[in-house]
């Protein structure tokens, strides 16, 4: 007899749902979104910044500076949080 989180478990099949919820089709994508979501967004913003710097002038230059500053701002925020 095993106790897991206050739940009495008599058989191995009884572990289902106690340690981790069962995987559904929508929850299978959750780890991928969680791991790659933010880097994909930052990469898209930086790509937009590079393209707008190469192809535009004036207003587009300002947008490119803002977009290319995003990774620097994220690193600075992370460093301030961790210190």
mmCIF file of the N, C-alpha and C atoms, coordinates in Angstrom:
data_MODEL
# 
_entry.id   MODEL 
# 
loop_
_atom_site.group_PDB 
_atom_site.id 
_atom_site.type_symbol 
_atom_site.label_atom_id 
_atom_site.label_alt_id 
_atom_site.label_comp_id 
_atom_site.label_asym_id 
_atom_site.label_entity_id 
_atom_site.label_seq_id 
_atom_site.pdbx_PDB_ins_code 
_atom_site.Cartn_x 
_atom_site.Cartn_y 
_atom_site.Cartn_z 
_atom_site.occupancy 
_atom_site.B_iso_or_equiv 
_atom_site.pdbx_formal_charge 
_atom_site.auth_seq_id 
_atom_site.auth_comp_id 
_atom_site.auth_asym_id 
_atom_site.auth_atom_id 
_atom_site.pdbx_PDB_model_num 
ATOM 1   N N  . UNK A 1 1  ? 0.842  -1.170 0.000   1.00 0.00 ? 1  UNK A N  1 
ATOM 2   C CA . UNK A 1 1  ? 0.000  0.000  0.000   1.00 0.00 ? 1  UNK A CA 1 
ATOM 3   C C  . UNK A 1 1  ? 0.897  1.246  0.000   1.00 0.00 ? 1  UNK A C  1 
ATOM 4   N N  . UNK A 1 2  ? 0.638  2.165  -0.894  1.00 0.00 ? 2  UNK A N  1 
ATOM 5   C CA . UNK A 1 2  ? 1.441  3.378  -1.041  1.00 0.00 ? 2  UNK A CA 1 
ATOM 6   C C  . UNK A 1 2  ? 0.547  4.579  -0.823  1.00 0.00 ? 2  UNK A C  1 
ATOM 7   N N  . UNK A 1 3  ? 1.082  5.593  -0.170  1.00 0.00 ? 3  UNK A N  1 
ATOM 8   C CA . UNK A 1 3  ? 0.347  6.837  0.023   1.00 0.00 ? 3  UNK A CA 1 
ATOM 9   C C  . UNK A 1 3  ? 1.000  7.920  -0.830  1.00 0.00 ? 3  UNK A C  1 
ATOM 10  N N  . UNK A 1 4  ? 0.240  8.532  -1.699  1.00 0.00 ? 4  UNK A N  1 
ATOM 11  C CA . UNK A 1 4  ? 0.754  9.601  -2.557  1.00 0.00 ? 4  UNK A CA 1 
ATOM 12  C C  . UNK A 1 4  ? -0.104 10.832 -2.361  1.00 0.00 ? 4  UNK A C  1 
ATOM 13  N N  . UNK A 1 5  ? 0.451  11.831 -1.718  1.00 0.00 ? 5  UNK A N  1 
ATOM 14  C CA . UNK A 1 5  ? -0.286 13.077 -1.521  1.00 0.00 ? 5  UNK A CA 1 
ATOM 15  C C  . UNK A 1 5  ? -1.559 12.884 -0.727  1.00 0.00 ? 5  UNK A C  1 
ATOM 16  N N  . UNK A 1 6  ? -1.549 11.963 0.223   1.00 0.00 ? 6  UNK A N  1 
ATOM 17  C CA . UNK A 1 6  ? -2.733 11.747 1.038   1.00 0.00 ? 6  UNK A CA 1 
ATOM 18  C C  . UNK A 1 6  ? -3.724 10.786 0.422   1.00 0.00 ? 6  UNK A C  1 
ATOM 19  N N  . UNK A 1 7  ? -3.408 10.231 -0.747  1.00 0.00 ? 7  UNK A N  1 
ATOM 20  C CA . UNK A 1 7  ? -4.295 9.302  -1.425  1.00 0.00 ? 7  UNK A CA 1 
ATOM 21  C C  . UNK A 1 7  ? -3.748 7.892  -1.266  1.00 0.00 ? 7  UNK A C  1 
ATOM 22  N N  . UNK A 1 8  ? -4.575 6.992  -0.843  1.00 0.00 ? 8  UNK A N  1 
ATOM 23  C CA . UNK A 1 8  ? -4.148 5.608  -0.674  1.00 0.00 ? 8  UNK A CA 1 
ATOM 24  C C  . UNK A 1 8  ? -4.216 4.903  -2.019  1.00 0.00 ? 8  UNK A C  1 
ATOM 25  N N  . UNK A 1 9  ? -3.111 4.231  -2.378  1.00 0.00 ? 9  UNK A N  1 
ATOM 26  C CA . UNK A 1 9  ? -3.032 3.567  -3.671  1.00 0.00 ? 9  UNK A CA 1 
ATOM 27  C C  . UNK A 1 9  ? -2.752 2.092  -3.426  1.00 0.00 ? 9  UNK A C  1 
ATOM 28  N N  . UNK A 1 10 ? -3.622 1.232  -3.946  1.00 0.00 ? 10 UNK A N  1 
ATOM 29  C CA . UNK A 1 10 ? -3.474 -0.203 -3.754  1.00 0.00 ? 10 UNK A CA 1 
ATOM 30  C C  . UNK A 1 10 ? -2.843 -0.897 -4.953  1.00 0.00 ? 10 UNK A C  1 
ATOM 31  N N  . UNK A 1 11 ? -2.919 -0.298 -6.103  1.00 0.00 ? 11 UNK A N  1 
ATOM 32  C CA . UNK A 1 11 ? -2.448 -0.951 -7.322  1.00 0.00 ? 11 UNK A CA 1 
ATOM 33  C C  . UNK A 1 11 ? -1.771 0.089  -8.209  1.00 0.00 ? 11 UNK A C  1 
ATOM 34  N N  . UNK A 1 12 ? -0.902 -0.378 -9.111  1.00 0.00 ? 12 UNK A N  1 
ATOM 35  C CA . UNK A 1 12 ? -0.166 0.533  -9.990  1.00 0.00 ? 12 UNK A CA 1 
ATOM 36  C C  . UNK A 1 12 ? -1.120 1.356  -10.853 1.00 0.00 ? 12 UNK A C  1 
ATOM 37  N N  . UNK A 1 13 ? -2.201 0.776  -11.318 1.00 0.00 ? 13 UNK A N  1 
ATOM 38  C CA . UNK A 1 13 ? -3.155 1.507  -12.157 1.00 0.00 ? 13 UNK A CA 1 
ATOM 39  C C  . UNK A 1 13 ? -3.822 2.647  -11.405 1.00 0.00 ? 13 UNK A C  1 
ATOM 40  N N  . UNK A 1 14 ? -3.822 2.584  -10.064 1.00 0.00 ? 14 UNK A N  1 
ATOM 41  C CA . UNK A 1 14 ? -4.424 3.651  -9.276  1.00 0.00 ? 14 UNK A CA 1 
ATOM 42  C C  . UNK A 1 14 ? -3.587 4.923  -9.278  1.00 0.00 ? 14 UNK A C  1 
ATOM 43  N N  . UNK A 1 15 ? -2.326 4.850  -9.775  1.00 0.00 ? 15 UNK A N  1 
ATOM 44  C CA . UNK A 1 15 ? -1.468 6.027  -9.842  1.00 0.00 ? 15 UNK A CA 1 
ATOM 45  C C  . UNK A 1 15 ? -1.942 7.025  -10.892 1.00 0.00 ? 15 UNK A C  1 
ATOM 46  N N  . UNK A 1 16 ? -2.706 6.557  -11.871 1.00 0.00 ? 16 UNK A N  1 
ATOM 47  C CA . UNK A 1 16 ? -3.157 7.447  -12.931 1.00 0.00 ? 16 UNK A CA 1 
ATOM 48  C C  . UNK A 1 16 ? -3.978 8.593  -12.365 1.00 0.00 ? 16 UNK A C  1 
ATOM 49  N N  . UNK A 1 17 ? -3.580 9.813  -12.676 1.00 0.00 ? 17 UNK A N  1 
ATOM 50  C CA . UNK A 1 17 ? -4.307 10.982 -12.224 1.00 0.00 ? 17 UNK A CA 1 
ATOM 51  C C  . UNK A 1 17 ? -3.831 11.523 -10.893 1.00 0.00 ? 17 UNK A C  1 
ATOM 52  N N  . UNK A 1 18 ? -3.046 10.761 -10.138 1.00 0.00 ? 18 UNK A N  1 
ATOM 53  C CA . UNK A 1 18 ? -2.551 11.237 -8.848  1.00 0.00 ? 18 UNK A CA 1 
ATOM 54  C C  . UNK A 1 18 ? -1.239 11.988 -9.043  1.00 0.00 ? 18 UNK A C  1 
ATOM 55  N N  . UNK A 1 19 ? -0.308 11.371 -9.763  1.00 0.00 ? 19 UNK A N  1 
ATOM 56  C CA . UNK A 1 19 ? 0.993  11.988 -9.986  1.00 0.00 ? 19 UNK A CA 1 
ATOM 57  C C  . UNK A 1 19 ? 0.890  13.059 -11.068 1.00 0.00 ? 19 UNK A C  1 
ATOM 58  N N  . UNK A 1 20 ? 0.273  12.742 -12.167 1.00 0.00 ? 20 UNK A N  1 
ATOM 59  C CA . UNK A 1 20 ? 0.099  13.691 -13.262 1.00 0.00 ? 20 UNK A CA 1 
ATOM 60  C C  . UNK A 1 20 ? -1.251 13.415 -13.911 1.00 0.00 ? 20 UNK A C  1 
ATOM 61  N N  . UNK A 1 21 ? -1.913 14.467 -14.369 1.00 0.00 ? 21 UNK A N  1 
ATOM 62  C CA . UNK A 1 21 ? -3.196 14.241 -15.035 1.00 0.00 ? 21 UNK A CA 1 
ATOM 63  C C  . UNK A 1 21 ? -2.980 13.496 -16.349 1.00 0.00 ? 21 UNK A C  1 
ATOM 64  N N  . UNK A 1 22 ? -3.971 12.756 -16.799 1.00 0.00 ? 22 UNK A N  1 
ATOM 65  C CA . UNK A 1 22 ? -3.816 12.033 -18.060 1.00 0.00 ? 22 UNK A CA 1 
ATOM 66  C C  . UNK A 1 22 ? -3.622 12.997 -19.225 1.00 0.00 ? 22 UNK A C  1 
ATOM 67  N N  . UNK A 1 23 ? -2.821 12.580 -20.188 1.00 0.00 ? 23 UNK A N  1 
ATOM 68  C CA . UNK A 1 23 ? -2.526 13.424 -21.349 1.00 0.00 ? 23 UNK A CA 1 
ATOM 69  C C  . UNK A 1 23 ? -3.705 13.398 -22.312 1.00 0.00 ? 23 UNK A C  1 
ATOM 70  N N  . UNK A 1 24 ? -4.133 14.565 -22.734 1.00 0.00 ? 24 UNK A N  1 
ATOM 71  C CA . UNK A 1 24 ? -5.150 14.681 -23.758 1.00 0.00 ? 24 UNK A CA 1 
ATOM 72  C C  . UNK A 1 24 ? -4.505 15.277 -24.994 1.00 0.00 ? 24 UNK A C  1 
ATOM 73  N N  . UNK A 1 25 ? -5.237 15.339 -26.085 1.00 0.00 ? 25 UNK A N  1 
ATOM 74  C CA . UNK A 1 25 ? -4.645 15.849 -27.320 1.00 0.00 ? 25 UNK A CA 1 
ATOM 75  C C  . UNK A 1 25 ? -4.229 17.316 -27.193 1.00 0.00 ? 25 UNK A C  1 
ATOM 76  N N  . UNK A 1 26 ? -4.984 18.129 -26.445 1.00 0.00 ? 26 UNK A N  1 
ATOM 77  C CA . UNK A 1 26 ? -4.612 19.537 -26.293 1.00 0.00 ? 26 UNK A CA 1 
ATOM 78  C C  . UNK A 1 26 ? -3.462 19.714 -25.305 1.00 0.00 ? 26 UNK A C  1 
ATOM 79  N N  . UNK A 1 27 ? -3.347 18.816 -24.303 1.00 0.00 ? 27 UNK A N  1 
ATOM 80  C CA . UNK A 1 27 ? -2.269 18.962 -23.332 1.00 0.00 ? 27 UNK A CA 1 
ATOM 81  C C  . UNK A 1 27 ? -0.948 18.441 -23.861 1.00 0.00 ? 27 UNK A C  1 
ATOM 82  N N  . UNK A 1 28 ? -0.954 17.673 -24.956 1.00 0.00 ? 28 UNK A N  1 
ATOM 83  C CA . UNK A 1 28 ? 0.297  17.196 -25.548 1.00 0.00 ? 28 UNK A CA 1 
ATOM 84  C C  . UNK A 1 28 ? 1.071  18.347 -26.175 1.00 0.00 ? 28 UNK A C  1 
ATOM 85  N N  . UNK A 1 29 ? 0.380  19.372 -26.643 1.00 0.00 ? 29 UNK A N  1 
ATOM 86  C CA . UNK A 1 29 ? 1.040  20.524 -27.251 1.00 0.00 ? 29 UNK A CA 1 
ATOM 87  C C  . UNK A 1 29 ? 1.503  21.527 -26.218 1.00 0.00 ? 29 UNK A C  1 
ATOM 88  N N  . UNK A 1 30 ? 1.004  21.463 -24.997 1.00 0.00 ? 30 UNK A N  1 
ATOM 89  C CA . UNK A 1 30 ? 1.328  22.447 -23.978 1.00 0.00 ? 30 UNK A CA 1 
ATOM 90  C C  . UNK A 1 30 ? 2.821  22.541 -23.692 1.00 0.00 ? 30 UNK A C  1 
ATOM 91  N N  . UNK A 1 31 ? 3.556  21.431 -23.528 1.00 0.00 ? 31 UNK A N  1 
ATOM 92  C CA . UNK A 1 31 ? 4.994  21.579 -23.272 1.00 0.00 ? 31 UNK A CA 1 
ATOM 93  C C  . UNK A 1 31 ? 5.721  22.272 -24.420 1.00 0.00 ? 31 UNK A C  1 
ATOM 94  N N  . UNK A 1 32 ? 5.339  21.993 -25.652 1.00 0.00 ? 32 UNK A N  1 
ATOM 95  C CA . UNK A 1 32 ? 5.998  22.651 -26.788 1.00 0.00 ? 32 UNK A CA 1 
ATOM 96  C C  . UNK A 1 32 ? 5.726  24.147 -26.800 1.00 0.00 ? 32 UNK A C  1 
ATOM 97  N N  . UNK A 1 33 ? 4.491  24.534 -26.530 1.00 0.00 ? 33 UNK A N  1 
ATOM 98  C CA . UNK A 1 33 ? 4.166  25.958 -26.469 1.00 0.00 ? 33 UNK A CA 1 
ATOM 99  C C  . UNK A 1 33 ? 4.909  26.626 -25.329 1.00 0.00 ? 33 UNK A C  1 
ATOM 100 N N  . UNK A 1 34 ? 5.012  25.932 -24.215 1.00 0.00 ? 34 UNK A N  1 
ATOM 101 C CA . UNK A 1 34 ? 5.669  26.514 -23.052 1.00 0.00 ? 34 UNK A CA 1 
ATOM 102 C C  . UNK A 1 34 ? 7.171  26.676 -23.278 1.00 0.00 ? 34 UNK A C  1 
ATOM 103 N N  . UNK A 1 35 ? 7.787  25.733 -23.972 1.00 0.00 ? 35 UNK A N  1 
ATOM 104 C CA . UNK A 1 35 ? 9.225  25.784 -24.200 1.00 0.00 ? 35 UNK A CA 1 
ATOM 105 C C  . UNK A 1 35 ? 9.578  26.743 -25.326 1.00 0.00 ? 35 UNK A C  1 
ATOM 106 N N  . UNK A 1 36 ? 8.868  26.662 -26.436 1.00 0.00 ? 36 UNK A N  1 
ATOM 107 C CA . UNK A 1 36 ? 9.252  27.400 -27.626 1.00 0.00 ? 36 UNK A CA 1 
ATOM 108 C C  . UNK A 1 36 ? 8.419  28.639 -27.905 1.00 0.00 ? 36 UNK A C  1 
ATOM 109 N N  . UNK A 1 37 ? 7.401  28.917 -27.088 1.00 0.00 ? 37 UNK A N  1 
ATOM 110 C CA . UNK A 1 37 ? 6.511  30.044 -27.355 1.00 0.00 ? 37 UNK A CA 1 
ATOM 111 C C  . UNK A 1 37 ? 7.201  31.393 -27.302 1.00 0.00 ? 37 UNK A C  1 
ATOM 112 N N  . UNK A 1 38 ? 7.822  31.711 -26.182 1.00 0.00 ? 38 UNK A N  1 
ATOM 113 C CA . UNK A 1 38 ? 8.475  33.018 -26.020 1.00 0.00 ? 38 UNK A CA 1 
ATOM 114 C C  . UNK A 1 38 ? 9.656  33.204 -26.977 1.00 0.00 ? 38 UNK A C  1 
ATOM 115 N N  . UNK A 1 39 ? 10.550 32.212 -27.142 1.00 0.00 ? 39 UNK A N  1 
ATOM 116 C CA . UNK A 1 39 ? 11.634 32.409 -28.104 1.00 0.00 ? 39 UNK A CA 1 
ATOM 117 C C  . UNK A 1 39 ? 11.143 32.601 -29.544 1.00 0.00 ? 39 UNK A C  1 
ATOM 118 N N  . UNK A 1 40 ? 10.044 31.958 -29.893 1.00 0.00 ? 40 UNK A N  1 
ATOM 119 C CA . UNK A 1 40 ? 9.492  32.135 -31.237 1.00 0.00 ? 40 UNK A CA 1 
ATOM 120 C C  . UNK A 1 40 ? 8.977  33.551 -31.428 1.00 0.00 ? 40 UNK A C  1 
ATOM 121 N N  . UNK A 1 41 ? 8.298  34.082 -30.423 1.00 0.00 ? 41 UNK A N  1 
ATOM 122 C CA . UNK A 1 41 ? 7.787  35.451 -30.510 1.00 0.00 ? 41 UNK A CA 1 
ATOM 123 C C  . UNK A 1 41 ? 8.930  36.448 -30.586 1.00 0.00 ? 41 UNK A C  1 
ATOM 124 N N  . UNK A 1 42 ? 9.947  36.267 -29.730 1.00 0.00 ? 42 UNK A N  1 
ATOM 125 C CA . UNK A 1 42 ? 11.102 37.183 -29.749 1.00 0.00 ? 42 UNK A CA 1 
ATOM 126 C C  . UNK A 1 42 ? 11.809 37.084 -31.096 1.00 0.00 ? 42 UNK A C  1 
ATOM 127 N N  . UNK A 1 43 ? 11.973 35.881 -31.611 1.00 0.00 ? 43 UNK A N  1 
ATOM 128 C CA . UNK A 1 43 ? 12.599 35.713 -32.927 1.00 0.00 ? 43 UNK A CA 1 
ATOM 129 C C  . UNK A 1 43 ? 11.801 36.383 -34.035 1.00 0.00 ? 43 UNK A C  1 
ATOM 130 N N  . UNK A 1 44 ? 10.490 36.302 -33.960 1.00 0.00 ? 44 UNK A N  1 
ATOM 131 C CA . UNK A 1 44 ? 9.657  36.971 -34.959 1.00 0.00 ? 44 UNK A CA 1 
ATOM 132 C C  . UNK A 1 44 ? 9.772  38.484 -34.889 1.00 0.00 ? 44 UNK A C  1 
ATOM 133 N N  . UNK A 1 45 ? 9.804  39.027 -33.682 1.00 0.00 ? 45 UNK A N  1 
ATOM 134 C CA . UNK A 1 45 ? 9.940  40.474 -33.517 1.00 0.00 ? 45 UNK A CA 1 
ATOM 135 C C  . UNK A 1 45 ? 11.303 40.941 -34.025 1.00 0.00 ? 45 UNK A C  1 
ATOM 136 N N  . UNK A 1 46 ? 12.359 40.176 -33.727 1.00 0.00 ? 46 UNK A N  1 
ATOM 137 C CA . UNK A 1 46 ? 13.702 40.541 -34.193 1.00 0.00 ? 46 UNK A CA 1 
ATOM 138 C C  . UNK A 1 46 ? 13.787 40.442 -35.712 1.00 0.00 ? 46 UNK A C  1 
ATOM 139 N N  . UNK A 1 47 ? 13.174 39.423 -36.293 1.00 0.00 ? 47 UNK A N  1 
ATOM 140 C CA . UNK A 1 47 ? 13.154 39.300 -37.755 1.00 0.00 ? 47 UNK A CA 1 
ATOM 141 C C  . UNK A 1 47 ? 12.436 40.492 -38.379 1.00 0.00 ? 47 UNK A C  1 
ATOM 142 N N  . UNK A 1 48 ? 11.316 40.880 -37.792 1.00 0.00 ? 48 UNK A N  1 
ATOM 143 C CA . UNK A 1 48 ? 10.611 42.073 -38.262 1.00 0.00 ? 48 UNK A CA 1 
ATOM 144 C C  . UNK A 1 48 ? 11.517 43.302 -38.169 1.00 0.00 ? 48 UNK A C  1 
ATOM 145 N N  . UNK A 1 49 ? 12.258 43.426 -37.062 1.00 0.00 ? 49 UNK A N  1 
ATOM 146 C CA . UNK A 1 49 ? 13.157 44.563 -36.884 1.00 0.00 ? 49 UNK A CA 1 
ATOM 147 C C  . UNK A 1 49 ? 14.258 44.599 -37.918 1.00 0.00 ? 49 UNK A C  1 
ATOM 148 N N  . UNK A 1 50 ? 14.832 43.446 -38.222 1.00 0.00 ? 50 UNK A N  1 
ATOM 149 C CA . UNK A 1 50 ? 15.891 43.399 -39.237 1.00 0.00 ? 50 UNK A CA 1 
ATOM 150 C C  . UNK A 1 50 ? 15.358 43.744 -40.623 1.00 0.00 ? 50 UNK A C  1 
ATOM 151 N N  . UNK A 1 51 ? 14.197 43.185 -40.949 1.00 0.00 ? 51 UNK A N  1 
ATOM 152 C CA . UNK A 1 51 ? 13.617 43.478 -42.269 1.00 0.00 ? 51 UNK A CA 1 
ATOM 153 C C  . UNK A 1 51 ? 13.191 44.935 -42.394 1.00 0.00 ? 51 UNK A C  1 
ATOM 154 N N  . UNK A 1 52 ? 12.625 45.482 -41.335 1.00 0.00 ? 52 UNK A N  1 
ATOM 155 C CA . UNK A 1 52 ? 12.206 46.884 -41.415 1.00 0.00 ? 52 UNK A CA 1 
ATOM 156 C C  . UNK A 1 52 ? 13.414 47.817 -41.472 1.00 0.00 ? 52 UNK A C  1 
ATOM 157 N N  . UNK A 1 53 ? 14.537 47.436 -40.865 1.00 0.00 ? 53 UNK A N  1 
ATOM 158 C CA . UNK A 1 53 ? 15.752 48.257 -40.955 1.00 0.00 ? 53 UNK A CA 1 
ATOM 159 C C  . UNK A 1 53 ? 16.330 48.208 -42.362 1.00 0.00 ? 53 UNK A C  1 
ATOM 160 N N  . UNK A 1 54 ? 16.230 47.062 -43.003 1.00 0.00 ? 54 UNK A N  1 
ATOM 161 C CA . UNK A 1 54 ? 16.794 46.926 -44.348 1.00 0.00 ? 54 UNK A CA 1 
ATOM 162 C C  . UNK A 1 54 ? 15.915 47.548 -45.424 1.00 0.00 ? 54 UNK A C  1 
ATOM 163 N N  . UNK A 1 55 ? 14.611 47.433 -45.266 1.00 0.00 ? 55 UNK A N  1 
ATOM 164 C CA . UNK A 1 55 ? 13.700 47.804 -46.347 1.00 0.00 ? 55 UNK A CA 1 
ATOM 165 C C  . UNK A 1 55 ? 13.023 49.157 -46.186 1.00 0.00 ? 55 UNK A C  1 
ATOM 166 N N  . UNK A 1 56 ? 13.057 49.746 -44.985 1.00 0.00 ? 56 UNK A N  1 
ATOM 167 C CA . UNK A 1 56 ? 12.326 50.989 -44.782 1.00 0.00 ? 56 UNK A CA 1 
ATOM 168 C C  . UNK A 1 56 ? 13.209 52.123 -44.311 1.00 0.00 ? 56 UNK A C  1 
ATOM 169 N N  . UNK A 1 57 ? 12.640 53.317 -44.336 1.00 0.00 ? 57 UNK A N  1 
ATOM 170 C CA . UNK A 1 57 ? 13.317 54.515 -43.843 1.00 0.00 ? 57 UNK A CA 1 
ATOM 171 C C  . UNK A 1 57 ? 12.356 55.294 -42.949 1.00 0.00 ? 57 UNK A C  1 
ATOM 172 N N  . UNK A 1 58 ? 12.936 56.196 -42.154 1.00 0.00 ? 58 UNK A N  1 
ATOM 173 C CA . UNK A 1 58 ? 12.110 57.071 -41.317 1.00 0.00 ? 58 UNK A CA 1 
ATOM 174 C C  . UNK A 1 58 ? 11.423 56.314 -40.202 1.00 0.00 ? 58 UNK A C  1 
ATOM 175 N N  . UNK A 1 59 ? 10.104 56.194 -40.304 1.00 0.00 ? 59 UNK A N  1 
ATOM 176 C CA . UNK A 1 59 ? 9.291  55.526 -39.296 1.00 0.00 ? 59 UNK A CA 1 
ATOM 177 C C  . UNK A 1 59 ? 9.721  54.070 -39.117 1.00 0.00 ? 59 UNK A C  1 
ATOM 178 N N  . UNK A 1 60 ? 10.071 53.405 -40.210 1.00 0.00 ? 60 UNK A N  1 
ATOM 179 C CA . UNK A 1 60 ? 10.484 52.011 -40.151 1.00 0.00 ? 60 UNK A CA 1 
ATOM 180 C C  . UNK A 1 60 ? 11.792 51.834 -39.389 1.00 0.00 ? 60 UNK A C  1 
ATOM 181 N N  . UNK A 1 61 ? 12.667 52.827 -39.486 1.00 0.00 ? 61 UNK A N  1 
ATOM 182 C CA . UNK A 1 61 ? 13.913 52.771 -38.715 1.00 0.00 ? 61 UNK A CA 1 
ATOM 183 C C  . UNK A 1 61 ? 13.632 52.804 -37.214 1.00 0.00 ? 61 UNK A C  1 
ATOM 184 N N  . UNK A 1 62 ? 12.675 53.624 -36.816 1.00 0.00 ? 62 UNK A N  1 
ATOM 185 C CA . UNK A 1 62 ? 12.311 53.689 -35.402 1.00 0.00 ? 62 UNK A CA 1 
ATOM 186 C C  . UNK A 1 62 ? 11.734 52.343 -34.937 1.00 0.00 ? 62 UNK A C  1 
ATOM 187 N N  . UNK A 1 63 ? 10.871 51.754 -35.768 1.00 0.00 ? 63 UNK A N  1 
ATOM 188 C CA . UNK A 1 63 ? 10.310 50.444 -35.416 1.00 0.00 ? 63 UNK A CA 1 
ATOM 189 C C  . UNK A 1 63 ? 11.399 49.385 -35.329 1.00 0.00 ? 63 UNK A C  1 
ATOM 190 N N  . UNK A 1 64 ? 12.383 49.468 -36.211 1.00 0.00 ? 64 UNK A N  1 
ATOM 191 C CA . UNK A 1 64 ? 13.453 48.478 -36.178 1.00 0.00 ? 64 UNK A CA 1 
ATOM 192 C C  . UNK A 1 64 ? 14.286 48.614 -34.901 1.00 0.00 ? 64 UNK A C  1 
ATOM 193 N N  . UNK A 1 65 ? 14.568 49.853 -34.471 1.00 0.00 ? 65 UNK A N  1 
ATOM 194 C CA . UNK A 1 65 ? 15.304 50.051 -33.220 1.00 0.00 ? 65 UNK A CA 1 
ATOM 195 C C  . UNK A 1 65 ? 14.538 49.478 -32.045 1.00 0.00 ? 65 UNK A C  1 
ATOM 196 N N  . UNK A 1 66 ? 13.244 49.699 -32.009 1.00 0.00 ? 66 UNK A N  1 
ATOM 197 C CA . UNK A 1 66 ? 12.426 49.172 -30.919 1.00 0.00 ? 66 UNK A CA 1 
ATOM 198 C C  . UNK A 1 66 ? 12.402 47.637 -30.934 1.00 0.00 ? 66 UNK A C  1 
ATOM 199 N N  . UNK A 1 67 ? 12.239 47.087 -32.120 1.00 0.00 ? 67 UNK A N  1 
ATOM 200 C CA . UNK A 1 67 ? 12.173 45.628 -32.233 1.00 0.00 ? 67 UNK A CA 1 
ATOM 201 C C  . UNK A 1 67 ? 13.515 44.986 -31.879 1.00 0.00 ? 67 UNK A C  1 
ATOM 202 N N  . UNK A 1 68 ? 14.614 45.599 -32.303 1.00 0.00 ? 68 UNK A N  1 
ATOM 203 C CA . UNK A 1 68 ? 15.924 45.024 -32.036 1.00 0.00 ? 68 UNK A CA 1 
ATOM 204 C C  . UNK A 1 68 ? 16.375 45.259 -30.593 1.00 0.00 ? 68 UNK A C  1 
ATOM 205 N N  . UNK A 1 69 ? 15.732 46.187 -29.903 1.00 0.00 ? 69 UNK A N  1 
ATOM 206 C CA . UNK A 1 69 ? 16.053 46.423 -28.500 1.00 0.00 ? 69 UNK A CA 1 
ATOM 207 C C  . UNK A 1 69 ? 15.346 45.424 -27.579 1.00 0.00 ? 69 UNK A C  1 
ATOM 208 N N  . UNK A 1 70 ? 14.354 44.721 -28.092 1.00 0.00 ? 70 UNK A N  1 
ATOM 209 C CA . UNK A 1 70 ? 13.590 43.786 -27.264 1.00 0.00 ? 70 UNK A CA 1 
ATOM 210 C C  . UNK A 1 70 ? 14.464 42.734 -26.582 1.00 0.00 ? 70 UNK A C  1 
ATOM 211 N N  . UNK A 1 71 ? 15.351 42.032 -27.277 1.00 0.00 ? 71 UNK A N  1 
ATOM 212 C CA . UNK A 1 71 ? 16.174 41.038 -26.573 1.00 0.00 ? 71 UNK A CA 1 
ATOM 213 C C  . UNK A 1 71 ? 17.056 41.662 -25.493 1.00 0.00 ? 71 UNK A C  1 
ATOM 214 N N  . UNK A 1 72 ? 17.573 42.850 -25.731 1.00 0.00 ? 72 UNK A N  1 
ATOM 215 C CA . UNK A 1 72 ? 18.411 43.526 -24.738 1.00 0.00 ? 72 UNK A CA 1 
ATOM 216 C C  . UNK A 1 72 ? 17.580 43.866 -23.496 1.00 0.00 ? 72 UNK A C  1 
ATOM 217 N N  . UNK A 1 73 ? 16.366 44.352 -23.719 1.00 0.00 ? 73 UNK A N  1 
ATOM 218 C CA . UNK A 1 73 ? 15.484 44.663 -22.590 1.00 0.00 ? 73 UNK A CA 1 
ATOM 219 C C  . UNK A 1 73 ? 15.097 43.410 -21.808 1.00 0.00 ? 73 UNK A C  1 
ATOM 220 N N  . UNK A 1 74 ? 14.844 42.320 -22.500 1.00 0.00 ? 74 UNK A N  1 
ATOM 221 C CA . UNK A 1 74 ? 14.497 41.073 -21.822 1.00 0.00 ? 74 UNK A CA 1 
ATOM 222 C C  . UNK A 1 74 ? 15.664 40.558 -20.987 1.00 0.00 ? 74 UNK A C  1 
ATOM 223 N N  . UNK A 1 75 ? 16.879 40.641 -21.519 1.00 0.00 ? 75 UNK A N  1 
ATOM 224 C CA . UNK A 1 75 ? 18.059 40.206 -20.770 1.00 0.00 ? 75 UNK A CA 1 
ATOM 225 C C  . UNK A 1 75 ? 18.249 41.087 -19.537 1.00 0.00 ? 75 UNK A C  1 
ATOM 226 N N  . UNK A 1 76 ? 18.080 42.398 -19.703 1.00 0.00 ? 76 UNK A N  1 
ATOM 227 C CA . UNK A 1 76 ? 18.237 43.316 -18.569 1.00 0.00 ? 76 UNK A CA 1 
ATOM 228 C C  . UNK A 1 76 ? 17.188 43.042 -17.488 1.00 0.00 ? 76 UNK A C  1 
ATOM 229 N N  . UNK A 1 77 ? 15.948 42.824 -17.888 1.00 0.00 ? 77 UNK A N  1 
ATOM 230 C CA . UNK A 1 77 ? 14.888 42.519 -16.915 1.00 0.00 ? 77 UNK A CA 1 
ATOM 231 C C  . UNK A 1 77 ? 15.176 41.213 -16.189 1.00 0.00 ? 77 UNK A C  1 
ATOM 232 N N  . UNK A 1 78 ? 15.622 40.211 -16.913 1.00 0.00 ? 78 UNK A N  1 
ATOM 233 C CA . UNK A 1 78 ? 15.933 38.930 -16.300 1.00 0.00 ? 78 UNK A CA 1 
ATOM 234 C C  . UNK A 1 78 ? 17.094 39.070 -15.325 1.00 0.00 ? 78 UNK A C  1 
ATOM 235 N N  . UNK A 1 79 ? 18.108 39.860 -15.700 1.00 0.00 ? 79 UNK A N  1 
ATOM 236 C CA . UNK A 1 79 ? 19.255 40.059 -14.816 1.00 0.00 ? 79 UNK A CA 1 
ATOM 237 C C  . UNK A 1 79 ? 18.847 40.798 -13.545 1.00 0.00 ? 79 UNK A C  1 
ATOM 238 N N  . UNK A 1 80 ? 17.956 41.770 -13.664 1.00 0.00 ? 80 UNK A N  1 
ATOM 239 C CA . UNK A 1 80 ? 17.499 42.502 -12.481 1.00 0.00 ? 80 UNK A CA 1 
ATOM 240 C C  . UNK A 1 80 ? 16.665 41.612 -11.572 1.00 0.00 ? 80 UNK A C  1 
ATOM 241 N N  . UNK A 1 81 ? 15.864 40.745 -12.149 1.00 0.00 ? 81 UNK A N  1 
ATOM 242 C CA . UNK A 1 81 ? 15.026 39.843 -11.350 1.00 0.00 ? 81 UNK A CA 1 
ATOM 243 C C  . UNK A 1 81 ? 15.898 38.854 -10.587 1.00 0.00 ? 81 UNK A C  1 
ATOM 244 N N  . UNK A 1 82 ? 16.926 38.332 -11.247 1.00 0.00 ? 82 UNK A N  1 
ATOM 245 C CA . UNK A 1 82 ? 17.768 37.308 -10.634 1.00 0.00 ? 82 UNK A CA 1 
ATOM 246 C C  . UNK A 1 82 ? 18.748 37.868 -9.616  1.00 0.00 ? 82 UNK A C  1 
ATOM 247 N N  . UNK A 1 83 ? 19.018 39.175 -9.664  1.00 0.00 ? 83 UNK A N  1 
ATOM 248 C CA . UNK A 1 83 ? 19.989 39.737 -8.703  1.00 0.00 ? 83 UNK A CA 1 
ATOM 249 C C  . UNK A 1 83 ? 19.321 40.266 -7.457  1.00 0.00 ? 83 UNK A C  1 
# 
